[in-house]
Amino acid sequence: MFNVLPLLDSIKSRIRPPVVVILGSPAQAADLCAGLGDVETVCFQMDVHQADKLRQQLREITSAATVEVAPDLWDLPARFNTALFPVAAHGERELKLDLLDQSFHVLAPRGLLISLSEYQADQLLPKWHKKVFGKCSELPASKRGSVFWSARDGDRPRRRHELTFRARIADGPSHAFVSRPGVFGYGDLDEGARAMLEVAEVRPADRVLDLGCGPGANGVLAMDRAGPDGHVTFVDSNVRATTLAELNARENGLANFRCLATDTMDGLEPGSFDLVLANPPYYANSWIAQMFIEKSKPLLKPGGRFYLVTKMVNHVAPVMATAFPDSTWEERRGYHVLRGDAA
């Protein structure tokens, strides 16, 4: 894992509080807070699961740093003298650029953005530092990674990174969806979601749960068949996702919907859904799919339908068989769509 502490030590003399730590894994953010010591520090996260893990790690090291969860970094006030951005090698490129752009707007005048890159010779960050801030300074590259910094000078308009795409299922109407970096489904309706929607049985007036909703496309498209008497609840652990789901639901004319940011599925009433559409990460640890299955079953009304799309059918099918003994699956578009029915 990317060790940020040697890079922090190399630039520590330039850091002035208050400090904001921009994303990073919970372990990386906690390490930065520990390395900073007793200075005012706020950690920005977009995912409530990651934020809870980070809070636990901060308690374990008795750090006074706080954690703020928001859909955008620029939702925080422009009061920070230093923004620390740990940039892992394999992170999402568009999200890195989005957050670098937004960092300008949380800095106080002459505040510094300091990027700590895992790459020994990072080609992306210095270009974007210069594009956003006008100038970029750097330390000599080392095997530990590279360090870049820029100061906020003056003001600049906010630049939103987003893509709008259109999607439809079969002969249904076409819908426009706004998507943003850091949320699954950036720029397109993925083939797994499309496969699940093609397979799913959606009935008029269904109460639908869009689980792992991303920008909300699954729920919006399902409501074409549920009709005006239907209702959809969008659930995701990423607050940027639930913000987008609300935006896309409203822009597509939905009136009966709810958005909930949670990583535990708490707050959902048992026996309240006719249909659950679950879209867990395809290649992550299968515990998320397992949680979706086990916690969705009591949420279904009698006769309710549960669908889950996966690339890891060998891991997921046994869990489905335990929760729904008569579960079935269908292969479509290179994915497996599993179905379970409540008694």
C-alpha positions as CSV (number, residue, x, y, z in Angstrom):
1,M,0.0,0.0,0.0
2,F,1.1,3.6,-0.8
3,N,3.1,4.9,2.2
4,V,2.4,8.6,2.5
5,L,4.4,9.3,5.6
6,P,7.9,9.7,4.0
7,L,6.4,12.2,1.5
8,L,4.6,14.0,4.3
9,D,7.9,14.4,6.2
10,S,9.6,15.8,3.1
11,I,7.1,18.7,2.8
12,K,6.1,19.2,6.5
13,S,7.8,22.5,6.9
14,R,5.4,24.1,4.3
15,I,2.2,22.9,6.0
16,R,0.1,25.5,7.9
17,P,-3.1,24.7,9.7
18,P,-6.0,24.3,9.4
19,V,-5.4,21.3,7.1
20,V,-7.9,19.4,5.0
21,V,-7.0,15.8,3.9
22,I,-8.6,15.0,0.6
23,L,-9.9,11.4,0.4
24,G,-7.2,8.7,0.5
25,S,-7.9,5.3,2.1
26,P,-8.9,5.4,5.8
27,A,-5.4,4.1,6.6
28,Q,-3.6,6.7,4.5
29,A,-5.8,9.5,5.9
30,A,-5.2,8.3,9.5
31,D,-1.5,8.1,8.9
32,L,-1.4,11.7,7.6
33,C,-3.3,12.8,10.7
34,A,-0.9,11.0,13.0
35,G,2.1,12.5,11.1
36,L,0.6,16.0,11.3
37,G,0.3,15.8,15.1
38,D,-1.7,18.3,17.1
39,V,-2.9,20.6,14.3
40,E,-6.5,21.3,13.3
41,T,-7.2,18.7,10.6
42,V,-10.4,17.9,8.7
43,C,-10.6,14.7,6.6
44,F,-12.9,14.9,3.5
45,Q,-14.6,11.7,2.4
46,M,-17.5,11.0,0.0
47,D,-18.4,7.5,1.3
48,V,-20.1,6.9,4.7
49,H,-18.5,3.4,5.0
50,Q,-15.0,4.8,4.4
51,A,-15.7,7.7,6.7
52,D,-16.8,5.4,9.6
53,K,-13.7,3.3,9.1
54,L,-11.6,6.4,9.2
55,R,-13.3,7.7,12.4
56,Q,-12.5,4.4,14.1
57,Q,-8.9,4.6,13.1
58,L,-8.6,8.1,14.4
59,R,-10.1,7.1,17.7
60,E,-7.5,4.3,17.9
61,I,-4.7,6.8,17.5
62,T,-6.4,9.3,19.8
63,S,-6.4,11.9,17.0
64,A,-8.5,15.0,17.3
65,A,-9.0,15.2,13.5
66,T,-12.6,15.3,12.3
67,V,-14.2,13.7,9.3
68,E,-16.6,15.5,6.9
69,V,-18.7,13.6,4.4
70,A,-20.0,15.5,1.5
71,P,-20.7,15.0,-2.3
72,D,-18.1,17.7,-3.2
73,L,-14.9,18.9,-1.7
74,W,-16.0,22.5,-2.4
75,D,-19.0,22.0,0.0
76,L,-16.4,22.7,2.7
77,P,-15.7,26.3,3.5
78,A,-12.7,28.1,1.9
79,R,-10.7,28.4,5.2
80,F,-7.9,25.9,4.9
81,N,-4.3,27.0,4.6
82,T,-3.2,23.5,3.5
83,A,-4.9,20.8,1.5
84,L,-3.1,17.4,1.5
85,F,-4.1,15.2,-1.4
86,P,-2.7,11.6,-1.3
87,V,-2.9,10.3,-4.9
88,A,-2.6,6.6,-5.3
89,A,-1.3,5.2,-8.6
90,H,-4.4,3.2,-9.5
91,G,-7.1,5.6,-8.5
92,E,-9.7,6.9,-10.9
93,R,-8.1,9.5,-13.1
94,E,-11.2,11.7,-13.6
95,L,-11.8,11.8,-9.8
96,K,-8.3,12.9,-9.2
97,L,-8.7,15.8,-11.7
98,D,-12.1,16.7,-10.2
99,L,-10.8,16.9,-6.7
100,L,-7.7,18.9,-7.7
101,D,-10.0,21.4,-9.4
102,Q,-12.2,21.6,-6.4
103,S,-9.3,22.0,-4.0
104,F,-8.7,25.5,-5.2
105,H,-12.1,26.5,-3.7
106,V,-11.5,25.3,-0.2
107,L,-8.2,27.1,0.3
108,A,-7.8,30.4,2.0
109,P,-5.9,33.0,0.0
110,R,-2.3,31.8,-0.5
111,G,-3.2,28.5,0.9
112,L,-1.3,25.5,-0.5
113,L,-2.5,22.3,-2.3
114,I,0.1,19.6,-1.7
115,S,-0.3,16.5,-3.8
116,L,1.5,13.4,-2.6
117,S,1.8,11.0,-5.5
118,E,2.7,7.3,-5.5
119,Y,4.3,7.7,-8.9
120,Q,8.0,8.3,-9.0
121,A,7.6,10.4,-12.1
122,D,4.0,11.6,-12.2
123,Q,3.1,13.1,-15.6
124,L,-0.5,14.1,-14.7
125,L,-0.4,16.1,-11.5
126,P,2.1,18.9,-12.4
127,K,0.1,19.7,-15.6
128,W,-3.1,20.0,-13.7
129,H,-1.6,21.9,-10.8
130,K,-0.4,24.5,-13.4
131,K,-3.8,24.5,-15.2
132,V,-5.7,25.2,-12.0
133,F,-3.3,27.2,-10.0
134,G,-1.0,28.7,-12.6
135,K,2.2,27.5,-11.1
136,C,3.5,24.2,-9.7
137,S,6.6,23.5,-7.5
138,E,7.9,20.1,-6.8
139,L,10.5,18.2,-4.8
140,P,13.1,15.9,-6.6
141,A,11.4,12.6,-7.4
142,S,12.3,9.6,-5.4
143,K,11.4,5.9,-5.1
144,R,9.0,6.9,-2.4
145,G,6.9,9.0,-4.9
146,S,6.7,12.6,-5.8
147,V,5.4,15.8,-4.2
148,F,3.9,18.8,-5.9
149,W,2.4,22.0,-4.5
150,S,0.7,25.2,-5.6
151,A,-0.7,28.3,-3.9
152,R,-4.2,29.8,-4.4
153,D,-3.8,33.2,-5.9
154,G,-7.0,35.2,-6.7
155,D,-10.2,33.4,-7.7
156,R,-11.5,31.3,-10.5
157,P,-14.9,30.0,-11.5
158,R,-15.9,26.5,-10.4
159,R,-15.5,23.9,-13.0
160,R,-17.9,20.9,-12.7
161,H,-16.6,17.6,-14.0
162,E,-19.6,15.6,-15.2
163,L,-20.9,13.7,-18.2
164,T,-24.5,13.3,-19.3
165,F,-25.6,10.1,-21.0
166,R,-28.9,8.7,-22.3
167,A,-30.3,5.3,-21.7
168,R,-33.4,3.3,-22.4
169,I,-34.6,-0.3,-21.9
170,A,-36.2,-2.1,-24.8
171,D,-38.9,0.1,-26.3
172,G,-39.2,2.3,-23.2
173,P,-38.5,6.1,-23.2
174,S,-35.0,7.5,-23.4
175,H,-33.8,9.2,-20.2
176,A,-30.8,11.6,-19.6
177,F,-28.6,11.0,-16.6
178,V,-25.9,13.2,-15.1
179,S,-22.9,11.3,-13.9
180,R,-19.8,12.5,-12.0
181,P,-16.4,11.0,-11.2
182,G,-16.2,8.8,-8.1
183,V,-19.6,7.3,-8.8
184,F,-20.0,4.0,-10.6
185,G,-21.5,4.4,-14.0
186,Y,-19.6,7.5,-15.0
187,G,-20.6,8.4,-18.6
188,D,-22.7,5.3,-19.4
189,L,-25.2,2.8,-18.2
190,D,-23.0,-0.3,-17.6
191,E,-23.8,-3.6,-19.3
192,G,-24.5,-5.3,-16.0
193,A,-27.2,-2.8,-15.0
194,R,-28.7,-3.1,-18.5
195,A,-28.8,-6.9,-18.2
196,M,-30.5,-6.7,-14.8
197,L,-33.1,-4.3,-16.1
198,E,-33.8,-6.4,-19.1
199,V,-34.4,-9.5,-16.9
200,A,-36.2,-7.9,-14.0
201,E,-40.0,-8.3,-13.7
202,V,-41.3,-4.8,-12.8
203,R,-45.0,-4.5,-12.1
204,P,-47.3,-1.4,-12.0
205,A,-47.3,0.3,-8.6
206,D,-44.2,-1.6,-7.5
207,R,-42.3,-0.2,-4.5
208,V,-38.7,-0.5,-5.8
209,L,-35.4,-0.4,-3.9
210,D,-32.4,0.6,-6.1
211,L,-29.5,-0.8,-4.0
212,G,-26.0,0.5,-4.8
213,C,-27.8,3.1,-6.9
214,G,-24.9,5.1,-8.3
215,P,-26.4,7.9,-10.3
216,G,-29.9,6.4,-10.0
217,A,-30.3,5.1,-13.6
218,N,-31.6,1.6,-12.5
219,G,-34.4,3.1,-10.3
220,V,-35.4,5.7,-12.9
221,L,-35.6,3.2,-15.7
222,A,-37.5,0.7,-13.5
223,M,-40.1,3.4,-12.8
224,D,-41.1,3.5,-16.5
225,R,-42.8,0.2,-15.8
226,A,-43.9,0.8,-12.2
227,G,-45.7,3.9,-13.4
228,P,-47.0,6.9,-11.5
229,D,-48.3,4.8,-8.6
230,G,-44.9,3.3,-8.0
231,H,-42.2,4.4,-5.7
232,V,-38.4,4.0,-5.7
233,T,-35.8,4.3,-2.9
234,F,-32.3,5.0,-3.9
235,V,-29.6,3.6,-1.6
236,D,-25.8,4.0,-1.8
237,S,-22.9,4.5,0.7
238,N,-21.5,7.2,-1.5
239,V,-23.2,10.6,-0.8
240,R,-22.2,11.9,-4.3
241,A,-24.2,8.9,-5.7
242,T,-27.3,9.7,-3.7
243,T,-27.0,13.4,-4.6
244,L,-26.9,12.4,-8.3
245,A,-29.8,10.0,-7.9
246,E,-31.9,12.7,-6.4
247,L,-30.9,15.1,-9.2
248,N,-31.6,12.5,-11.9
249,A,-34.9,11.4,-10.4
250,R,-36.2,15.0,-10.3
251,E,-34.9,15.9,-13.8
252,N,-36.6,12.8,-15.2
253,G,-40.0,13.7,-13.7
254,L,-40.2,11.3,-10.7
255,A,-42.3,12.4,-7.8
256,N,-42.4,9.3,-5.6
257,F,-38.8,8.6,-4.5
258,R,-36.5,8.7,-1.5
259,C,-32.7,8.8,-1.3
260,L,-30.7,7.3,1.6
261,A,-26.9,7.3,2.1
262,T,-26.1,4.3,4.2
263,D,-23.6,1.4,4.3
264,T,-25.7,-0.8,6.6
265,M,-29.2,-0.5,5.0
266,D,-30.5,0.7,8.4
267,G,-33.5,2.9,8.1
268,L,-35.3,0.7,5.6
269,E,-38.6,-0.8,6.8
270,P,-39.0,-4.6,6.7
271,G,-41.6,-5.9,4.3
272,S,-41.9,-2.6,2.4
273,F,-40.6,-3.4,-1.1
274,D,-42.0,-5.4,-4.0
275,L,-38.7,-5.3,-6.0
276,V,-35.1,-4.9,-5.1
277,L,-32.5,-4.2,-7.8
278,A,-29.0,-4.8,-6.3
279,N,-25.9,-3.7,-8.2
280,P,-22.8,-4.4,-5.9
281,P,-19.3,-3.8,-7.1
282,Y,-18.4,-6.5,-9.6
283,Y,-14.8,-7.2,-8.6
284,A,-14.6,-6.2,-4.9
285,N,-14.8,-8.5,-2.0
286,S,-18.1,-10.4,-2.2
287,W,-19.1,-9.4,1.4
288,I,-21.0,-6.4,-0.2
289,A,-23.1,-8.7,-2.3
290,Q,-23.6,-11.0,0.7
291,M,-24.8,-8.1,2.8
292,F,-27.2,-7.0,0.0
293,I,-28.7,-10.4,-0.2
294,E,-29.0,-11.1,3.5
295,K,-30.4,-7.7,4.4
296,S,-32.7,-7.4,1.4
297,K,-34.7,-10.6,2.1
298,P,-36.5,-9.2,5.2
299,L,-37.3,-6.0,3.3
300,L,-39.4,-7.8,0.7
301,K,-43.1,-8.0,0.8
302,P,-44.6,-11.5,0.4
303,G,-44.1,-12.4,-3.2
304,G,-41.5,-9.7,-3.7
305,R,-38.6,-10.1,-6.1
306,F,-34.9,-9.7,-5.5
307,Y,-32.4,-9.3,-8.4
308,L,-28.6,-9.0,-8.2
309,V,-26.2,-8.7,-11.1
310,T,-22.7,-10.1,-10.7
311,K,-19.5,-11.2,-12.4
312,M,-18.7,-13.5,-9.4
313,V,-21.5,-16.0,-9.7
314,N,-19.5,-18.8,-8.0
315,H,-19.1,-16.6,-4.9
316,V,-22.6,-15.2,-4.9
317,A,-24.8,-18.1,-5.9
318,P,-24.2,-20.1,-2.6
319,V,-25.3,-17.1,-0.6
320,M,-28.3,-16.6,-2.7
321,A,-29.2,-20.3,-2.3
322,T,-29.1,-19.9,1.5
323,A,-31.3,-16.8,1.5
324,F,-33.6,-17.9,-1.3
325,P,-33.6,-21.7,-1.7
326,D,-35.4,-21.5,-5.0
327,S,-33.3,-18.8,-6.5
328,T,-32.5,-18.9,-10.2
329,W,-30.0,-17.1,-12.5
330,E,-29.8,-16.0,-16.1
331,E,-26.6,-15.2,-18.1
332,R,-26.9,-12.0,-20.1
333,R,-24.4,-9.6,-21.7
334,G,-21.5,-11.4,-20.0
335,Y,-23.1,-11.0,-16.5
336,H,-25.2,-13.3,-14.3
337,V,-28.5,-11.9,-13.0
338,L,-29.7,-13.8,-10.0
339,R,-33.3,-13.8,-8.8
340,G,-34.8,-14.7,-5.5
341,D,-38.5,-14.6,-4.5
342,A,-39.9,-14.0,-1.1
343,A,-42.4,-16.5,0.2
